[in-house]
Amino acid sequence: MTDTASTASPAPDPVTEPARFLEYLLGAAIRRALPLHNTAAFLPEPPSAASGGRTLVLGAGKAGGAMAQAVEALWPAEAPLGGLVVTRYGHTPPRPAGLPRRIEVVEAAHPVPDAAGLQAAQRMLALTEGLTANDLVLCLISGGGSALLTLPADGLTLEDKQRINHALLESGAAIDEMNCVRKHLSRIKGGRLAAACAPARVVTLTISDVPGDDPSIIASGPTVPDATTCADALAILERYRIDVPAAVRAALQAGALETPKPGDPLFAGHAVHLTATPRQALEAAAEAARAAGVAAHILSDAMEGESREVGKVHAALARAVARHGQPFARPCVILSGGETTVTVRPQAPGTPRGRGGRAGEFCMGLAQALQGEPGVWALAADTDGIDGVEDNAGARVAPDTLVRAGEAGLRIAAHLDRNDAYGFFGALGDLVVTGPTHTNVNDFRALLIL
């Protein structure tokens, strides 16, 4: 796939180039969510020179590097600006010629945290020391920040956090459940970064990657109140049978790791702005489809559940449209977003571990259920450009997907059993590869029914 962040080109013909048309829609969604397009309207006024206040930028997430560059490009040249932002390895965008570097951007691991993320979190807390009521802290938060901004609670090591995070990722837990646990096992998430910034004013600009756009869930809400409790976190750990050190379990039971709650005066005067959301990205794709003469329907921007099962539901809807013209008339595009999950299946010893993420697993469930339905094409991708931990954003499905798989000796049921979407679609040449997009508004799914 070509650069989705570039200027839009004319739409490919959906009838003669259905796969390219779907990639075009993905590109429209991503462009709508790029930080430089969405930041200016939400920037606060810098502290007045007379007050002696300064502006400190702190941030974390897969879009962190691009968000920092947007602020650098838009902030008044005469106003002091500095700070630190952490993003995923390889996700710092190329720096435009002539743009002064005013905010430091560092890189760390995602989705399982590493020592670089730990160091970045420690440095951010150190930068908050000595802030005054005249100072402004501009926080740039996007999806992925939970792993990138890691600072274990007392009694936990980085290795503990890595193990717990890995177990959560493979458990099938929903994003709000994972982030509830992460908040209570952290010294910087769940509103604690905002607490460290007191008495400075905090303005948070955030790109949503979660169903419902709740800022307290995005990157585990480091600058906003947290309504969940230690008891909630403990119940989630028990539900998914995830072990934590005995001292930490006791601290959760005693409520000793509680987060700042709604109504806490430390958040007085703070502001939070959603600069880009999954719904906006889907609407941009729908507008692009309609401009090309294809009706577009957005199912939801907040779908959750097992990726393969969500794929089956989309397949049933596509078949109804293809065969009966209900509930939508052909030709049309059906769009959806949200954050599905993948429960990693246990494998027999010696069985190669599957590779792939939510988008690829969705496509496998979809293809298996469609059974080669004529006239149905689909694409699913993560809008950050990385599906799980591989180098693809997602995958494509066509009416001949299963036929070509059979000719190549691939059994889709076997690949589903070991969560191996990357192996399945890679062998067919049907991976969608964008590279890092420098934004993140979560899952994008598009079905074209002709």
C-alpha positions as CSV (number, residue, x, y, z in Angstrom):
1,M,0.0,0.0,0.0
2,T,1.2,3.5,-0.7
3,D,1.7,6.3,1.8
4,T,-1.7,6.8,3.4
5,A,-0.7,10.1,4.9
6,S,0.0,11.8,1.6
7,T,-2.3,14.1,-0.2
8,A,-5.4,12.3,-1.4
9,S,-5.4,11.2,-5.1
10,P,-8.5,10.4,-7.2
11,A,-10.4,7.4,-6.0
12,P,-9.8,4.1,-7.8
13,D,-12.8,2.6,-9.5
14,P,-14.5,0.4,-7.0
15,V,-15.8,-2.0,-9.6
16,T,-12.5,-2.6,-11.4
17,E,-10.1,-2.0,-8.5
18,P,-12.0,-3.0,-5.3
19,A,-8.9,-3.7,-3.2
20,R,-7.3,-0.4,-4.1
21,F,-10.6,1.4,-3.4
22,L,-10.7,0.0,0.1
23,E,-7.1,1.1,0.7
24,Y,-8.1,4.5,-0.5
25,L,-10.8,4.7,2.1
26,L,-8.3,3.6,4.8
27,G,-6.1,6.5,3.7
28,A,-8.9,8.9,4.0
29,A,-9.6,7.8,7.5
30,I,-6.0,8.1,8.5
31,R,-5.5,11.5,7.0
32,R,-8.5,12.8,9.0
33,A,-6.8,11.7,12.2
34,L,-3.3,13.2,11.6
35,P,-2.3,15.5,14.4
36,L,-1.3,18.5,12.2
37,H,-4.9,18.6,10.9
38,N,-6.5,18.6,14.3
39,T,-4.4,20.4,16.9
40,A,-4.6,24.2,16.2
41,A,-8.2,24.6,17.4
42,F,-7.4,23.1,20.8
43,L,-4.1,24.8,21.7
44,P,-4.3,27.0,24.9
45,E,-2.8,30.5,25.1
46,P,0.8,30.4,26.4
47,P,1.5,31.8,29.9
48,S,2.0,35.5,29.8
49,A,5.5,36.8,29.8
50,A,4.7,39.0,32.7
51,S,3.8,36.0,34.9
52,G,7.1,34.3,34.3
53,G,5.3,31.0,33.6
54,R,6.6,28.4,31.2
55,T,5.0,25.7,29.0
56,L,6.0,22.1,29.6
57,V,5.0,19.5,27.1
58,L,4.6,15.9,28.3
59,G,3.2,13.1,26.3
60,A,2.9,9.4,25.4
61,G,1.4,7.3,22.7
62,K,1.9,6.0,19.1
63,A,0.9,9.4,17.8
64,G,3.2,11.2,20.3
65,G,5.9,12.2,17.9
66,A,3.5,13.6,15.3
67,M,1.5,15.4,18.1
68,A,4.8,17.0,19.4
69,Q,5.7,18.1,15.8
70,A,2.2,19.6,15.4
71,V,2.6,21.6,18.6
72,E,6.1,22.8,17.5
73,A,4.7,23.9,14.2
74,L,1.7,25.8,15.7
75,W,3.1,27.2,18.9
76,P,4.1,30.9,18.8
77,A,7.8,31.2,18.0
78,E,8.4,33.8,20.7
79,A,6.7,31.7,23.5
80,P,9.0,29.3,25.5
81,L,8.3,25.7,24.9
82,G,10.0,22.4,26.0
83,G,9.3,19.0,27.2
84,L,9.5,15.2,26.6
85,V,7.2,12.8,24.7
86,V,7.6,9.1,24.3
87,T,6.4,7.1,21.3
88,R,6.7,3.6,19.9
89,Y,10.0,2.5,18.3
90,G,9.9,3.6,14.6
91,H,6.9,5.9,15.1
92,T,8.7,9.2,15.1
93,P,7.8,11.0,11.9
94,P,10.4,12.6,9.6
95,R,11.1,16.1,10.7
96,P,10.0,18.8,8.2
97,A,12.8,21.0,7.0
98,G,13.1,24.2,9.0
99,L,11.0,23.1,11.9
100,P,12.9,23.9,15.2
101,R,13.2,21.1,17.6
102,R,11.7,22.3,20.9
103,I,10.3,19.1,22.4
104,E,12.4,16.0,22.9
105,V,10.9,12.7,21.5
106,V,12.1,9.4,22.7
107,E,11.1,5.9,21.7
108,A,10.2,2.8,23.7
109,A,8.5,-0.6,23.3
110,H,4.9,-1.4,22.7
111,P,2.7,-3.4,23.5
112,V,5.0,-4.8,26.2
113,P,6.9,-2.1,28.1
114,D,10.7,-1.9,28.3
115,A,13.4,0.0,30.2
116,A,13.3,2.9,27.8
117,G,9.6,3.5,28.6
118,L,10.4,3.2,32.3
119,Q,13.2,5.8,31.9
120,A,10.9,8.2,30.0
121,A,8.3,8.0,32.7
122,Q,10.9,8.7,35.4
123,R,12.2,11.7,33.5
124,M,8.7,13.1,33.0
125,L,8.0,13.0,36.7
126,A,11.3,14.7,37.3
127,L,10.4,17.5,34.9
128,T,7.2,18.3,36.9
129,E,9.3,19.2,40.0
130,G,9.1,22.9,40.8
131,L,6.1,23.7,38.6
132,T,4.1,26.7,39.8
133,A,0.6,28.0,39.4
134,N,1.8,30.3,36.6
135,D,3.0,27.3,34.5
136,L,1.1,25.4,31.8
137,V,1.6,21.7,31.2
138,L,0.4,20.6,27.8
139,C,-0.1,16.8,27.8
140,L,-0.2,14.9,24.4
141,I,-1.9,11.6,24.9
142,S,-2.7,8.9,22.4
143,G,-3.3,5.1,22.2
144,G,-0.3,3.0,23.2
145,G,0.6,5.3,26.1
146,S,-0.2,2.6,28.7
147,A,2.8,0.5,27.6
148,L,5.0,3.4,26.6
149,L,4.6,5.3,29.9
150,T,5.5,2.6,32.5
151,L,6.4,3.3,36.1
152,P,5.6,0.3,38.3
153,A,3.8,0.7,41.6
154,D,5.8,0.0,44.8
155,G,6.4,-3.7,45.1
156,L,6.5,-4.3,41.3
157,T,9.5,-4.6,39.0
158,L,9.6,-3.8,35.3
159,E,9.7,-7.6,34.8
160,D,6.5,-8.0,36.8
161,K,4.8,-5.3,34.7
162,Q,6.0,-7.0,31.5
163,R,4.7,-10.4,32.5
164,I,1.3,-8.9,33.7
165,N,1.0,-6.8,30.5
166,H,1.7,-9.8,28.3
167,A,-0.8,-11.9,30.2
168,L,-3.5,-9.3,29.8
169,L,-2.8,-9.0,26.1
170,E,-3.3,-12.7,25.6
171,S,-6.3,-13.1,28.0
172,G,-9.0,-11.6,25.7
173,A,-9.6,-8.8,28.3
174,A,-11.3,-5.7,26.9
175,I,-9.3,-2.5,26.8
176,D,-11.0,-0.9,29.7
177,E,-10.3,-3.9,31.8
178,M,-6.6,-3.9,30.9
179,N,-6.3,-0.2,31.6
180,C,-8.0,-0.5,34.9
181,V,-5.3,-2.9,36.0
182,R,-2.6,-0.8,34.5
183,K,-3.7,2.3,36.3
184,H,-3.6,0.6,39.7
185,L,-0.2,-0.9,39.2
186,S,1.4,2.4,38.1
187,R,2.8,5.5,39.7
188,I,2.0,7.7,36.7
189,K,-1.2,6.5,35.1
190,G,-4.8,7.0,36.3
191,G,-4.5,10.7,37.0
192,R,-1.2,10.5,38.9
193,L,0.7,12.5,36.2
194,A,-1.7,15.3,36.7
195,A,-1.2,15.1,40.5
196,A,2.5,15.4,40.0
197,C,2.0,18.6,37.9
198,A,0.2,20.5,40.7
199,P,-0.2,23.4,41.1
200,A,0.3,24.0,37.4
201,R,-2.6,24.2,35.0
202,V,-2.9,21.1,32.9
203,V,-4.4,20.9,29.3
204,T,-4.6,17.5,27.8
205,L,-4.9,17.0,24.0
206,T,-5.8,13.4,23.3
207,I,-6.4,11.2,20.2
208,S,-8.9,8.5,21.0
209,D,-8.3,4.9,20.3
210,V,-11.0,3.4,22.6
211,P,-14.7,2.6,22.2
212,G,-16.7,5.5,23.7
213,D,-13.7,8.0,23.6
214,D,-13.4,8.0,27.4
215,P,-10.2,10.0,28.2
216,S,-9.8,8.0,31.4
217,I,-9.2,4.8,29.3
218,I,-7.0,6.3,26.6
219,A,-3.4,5.4,27.5
220,S,-4.8,4.7,31.0
221,G,-5.7,8.3,31.6
222,P,-2.5,9.7,33.2
223,T,-4.0,13.2,33.5
224,V,-7.6,12.6,34.2
225,P,-9.6,11.2,37.2
226,D,-10.2,7.5,37.5
227,A,-13.5,6.1,38.6
228,T,-12.3,2.5,38.8
229,T,-11.1,1.1,42.1
230,C,-8.5,-1.3,43.5
231,A,-11.3,-3.8,44.0
232,D,-12.1,-3.6,40.3
233,A,-8.5,-4.2,39.3
234,L,-8.3,-7.2,41.7
235,A,-11.5,-8.7,40.3
236,I,-10.1,-8.4,36.7
237,L,-6.8,-10.1,37.7
238,E,-8.8,-12.9,39.3
239,R,-11.2,-13.2,36.3
240,Y,-8.4,-13.8,33.9
241,R,-6.2,-15.7,36.4
242,I,-3.3,-13.4,36.3
243,D,-0.9,-13.5,39.2
244,V,0.7,-10.5,40.9
245,P,3.2,-10.5,43.8
246,A,1.6,-11.2,47.2
247,A,2.5,-7.7,48.5
248,V,0.8,-6.0,45.5
249,R,-2.3,-8.2,45.9
250,A,-2.4,-7.2,49.6
251,A,-2.0,-3.5,48.7
252,L,-4.9,-3.8,46.2
253,Q,-7.1,-5.6,48.8
254,A,-6.3,-2.8,51.3
255,G,-7.0,0.0,48.7
256,A,-3.5,1.3,49.1
257,L,-2.9,1.7,45.3
258,E,-6.0,3.8,44.8
259,T,-6.0,6.4,42.0
260,P,-7.3,10.1,42.2
261,K,-11.1,10.1,41.7
262,P,-13.6,12.4,40.0
263,G,-14.2,15.5,42.1
264,D,-10.7,15.6,43.4
265,P,-9.7,19.3,43.6
266,L,-6.3,18.5,42.1
267,F,-8.2,18.5,38.7
268,A,-9.8,21.9,39.1
269,G,-9.1,24.2,36.2
270,H,-7.7,21.3,34.0
271,A,-9.0,20.8,30.5
272,V,-9.2,17.8,28.2
273,H,-9.8,18.0,24.5
274,L,-10.4,15.1,22.0
275,T,-8.6,16.2,18.9
276,A,-9.3,13.1,16.8
277,T,-11.7,10.2,17.2
278,P,-12.6,6.9,15.5
279,R,-16.0,8.3,14.5
280,Q,-14.4,11.2,12.7
281,A,-12.1,8.8,10.8
282,L,-15.0,6.6,9.8
283,E,-16.9,9.6,8.6
284,A,-14.0,10.7,6.5
285,A,-13.9,7.3,4.8
286,A,-17.7,7.4,4.3
287,E,-17.4,10.8,2.7
288,A,-14.7,9.6,0.4
289,A,-16.8,6.6,-0.7
290,R,-19.9,8.7,-1.3
291,A,-17.8,11.2,-3.4
292,A,-16.8,8.2,-5.6
293,G,-20.5,7.3,-6.1
294,V,-20.8,4.5,-3.5
295,A,-23.3,4.6,-0.6
296,A,-21.6,4.3,2.8
297,H,-23.0,3.1,6.1
298,I,-21.2,3.3,9.5
299,L,-22.3,0.5,11.8
300,S,-20.5,1.7,14.9
301,D,-17.2,3.2,16.0
302,A,-17.3,1.3,19.3
303,M,-17.4,-2.4,18.5
304,E,-15.8,-4.8,20.9
305,G,-15.7,-8.6,21.3
306,E,-13.6,-11.5,19.9
307,S,-12.2,-10.4,16.5
308,R,-13.1,-13.6,14.7
309,E,-16.7,-13.5,16.0
310,V,-17.0,-9.8,15.0
311,G,-15.8,-11.0,11.6
312,K,-18.6,-13.6,11.4
313,V,-21.2,-11.0,12.3
314,H,-19.9,-8.7,9.5
315,A,-20.0,-11.7,7.1
316,A,-23.7,-12.3,7.9
317,L,-24.5,-8.7,7.2
318,A,-22.5,-8.7,3.9
319,R,-24.3,-11.8,2.7
320,A,-27.7,-10.3,3.5
321,V,-26.8,-7.2,1.4
322,A,-25.3,-9.3,-1.4
323,R,-28.2,-11.7,-1.7
324,H,-31.2,-9.7,-0.6
325,G,-30.3,-6.1,-0.8
326,Q,-31.1,-5.8,2.9
327,P,-30.6,-3.8,5.1
328,F,-28.6,-1.8,2.5
329,A,-28.8,-1.7,-1.3
330,R,-25.8,-2.6,-3.4
331,P,-23.3,-1.2,-4.2
332,C,-22.3,0.0,-0.8
333,V,-19.5,0.2,1.7
334,I,-20.1,-0.9,5.3
335,L,-17.7,0.7,7.8
336,S,-17.0,-0.1,11.5
337,G,-14.4,0.7,14.2
338,G,-13.7,0.0,17.8
339,E,-11.3,-2.3,19.6
340,T,-11.8,-6.0,19.3
341,T,-9.8,-8.6,21.2
342,V,-7.9,-11.8,20.4
343,T,-7.7,-14.6,23.0
344,V,-4.6,-16.5,22.2
345,R,-5.3,-20.2,22.1
346,P,-3.0,-22.7,24.0
347,Q,-0.9,-24.7,21.6
348,A,0.6,-28.2,21.8
349,P,4.4,-28.2,22.7
350,G,6.5,-27.7,19.6
351,T,3.7,-26.1,17.6
352,P,4.9,-22.8,16.0
353,R,3.4,-19.8,17.6
354,G,0.9,-17.9,15.4
355,R,1.5,-14.3,14.3
356,G,-1.0,-11.5,13.8
357,G,-3.3,-9.1,15.5
358,R,-6.9,-8.0,15.8
359,A,-7.4,-6.9,12.2
360,G,-6.0,-10.1,10.7
361,E,-8.0,-12.3,13.0
362,F,-11.1,-10.4,12.0
363,C,-10.4,-11.0,8.4
364,M,-9.9,-14.7,9.0
365,G,-13.2,-15.0,10.8
366,L,-14.8,-12.9,8.0
367,A,-13.4,-15.0,5.1
368,Q,-14.3,-18.3,6.8
369,A,-17.9,-17.2,7.3
370,L,-18.3,-15.6,3.8
371,Q,-17.2,-18.8,2.1
372,G,-16.3,-16.9,-1.1
373,E,-19.5,-14.9,-1.3
374,P,-19.5,-13.2,-4.8
375,G,-19.2,-9.5,-4.9
376,V,-17.8,-9.0,-1.4
377,W,-14.4,-7.4,-0.7
378,A,-13.1,-6.3,2.7
379,L,-10.2,-4.7,4.4
380,A,-9.4,-4.4,8.1
381,A,-6.5,-2.5,9.6
382,D,-5.2,-0.8,12.7
383,T,-5.0,2.9,12.0
384,D,-1.5,3.2,13.6
385,G,-0.2,1.0,10.8
386,I,0.7,-2.0,13.1
387,D,-1.6,-5.0,13.6
388,G,-0.4,-6.4,16.9
389,V,3.4,-6.6,16.8
390,E,4.0,-7.4,13.1
391,D,4.9,-5.1,10.2
392,N,1.5,-5.0,8.6
393,A,-1.5,-2.8,9.4
394,G,-4.0,-5.5,8.6
395,A,-5.3,-7.7,5.7
396,R,-7.6,-7.9,2.7
397,V,-10.4,-10.4,1.9
398,A,-11.7,-11.1,-1.6
399,P,-14.3,-13.5,-3.1
400,D,-11.4,-15.9,-4.1
401,T,-9.5,-15.8,-0.8
402,L,-10.4,-19.3,0.2
403,V,-9.9,-20.7,-3.3
404,R,-6.4,-19.3,-3.5
405,A,-5.7,-20.5,0.1
406,G,-6.7,-24.0,-0.9
407,E,-4.5,-23.9,-4.0
408,A,-1.6,-22.8,-1.7
409,G,-2.2,-25.6,0.7
410,L,-3.5,-23.3,3.5
411,R,-6.3,-24.3,5.8
412,I,-8.0,-21.3,7.3
413,A,-9.3,-23.3,10.3
414,A,-5.8,-24.3,11.2
415,H,-4.5,-20.7,11.1
416,L,-7.4,-19.6,13.2
417,D,-6.7,-22.3,15.8
418,R,-3.2,-20.9,16.3
419,N,-4.1,-17.2,15.8
420,D,-1.9,-17.0,12.7
421,A,-3.4,-14.3,10.5
422,Y,0.0,-13.1,9.4
423,G,1.0,-16.5,8.1
424,F,-2.3,-17.0,6.3
425,F,-2.6,-13.6,4.5
426,G,1.1,-13.2,4.1
427,A,1.2,-16.4,2.0
428,L,-1.6,-15.0,-0.2
429,G,0.0,-11.6,-0.7
430,D,-3.0,-10.0,1.1
431,L,-1.4,-8.2,4.0
432,V,-2.0,-4.5,4.1
433,V,1.3,-2.7,4.8
434,T,1.2,1.1,5.4
435,G,4.2,1.5,7.8
436,P,3.7,3.7,10.9
437,T,0.9,6.3,10.2
438,H,1.8,8.6,13.1
439,T,-1.8,8.6,14.4
440,N,-4.0,6.0,16.1
441,V,-7.8,5.9,16.2
442,N,-8.0,2.2,16.5
443,D,-9.6,-0.5,14.3
444,F,-10.8,0.3,10.8
445,R,-13.0,-2.1,8.9
446,A,-14.5,-1.7,5.4
447,L,-16.6,-4.1,3.4
448,L,-17.4,-3.3,-0.2
449,I,-20.5,-5.1,-1.6
450,L,-21.0,-4.9,-5.4
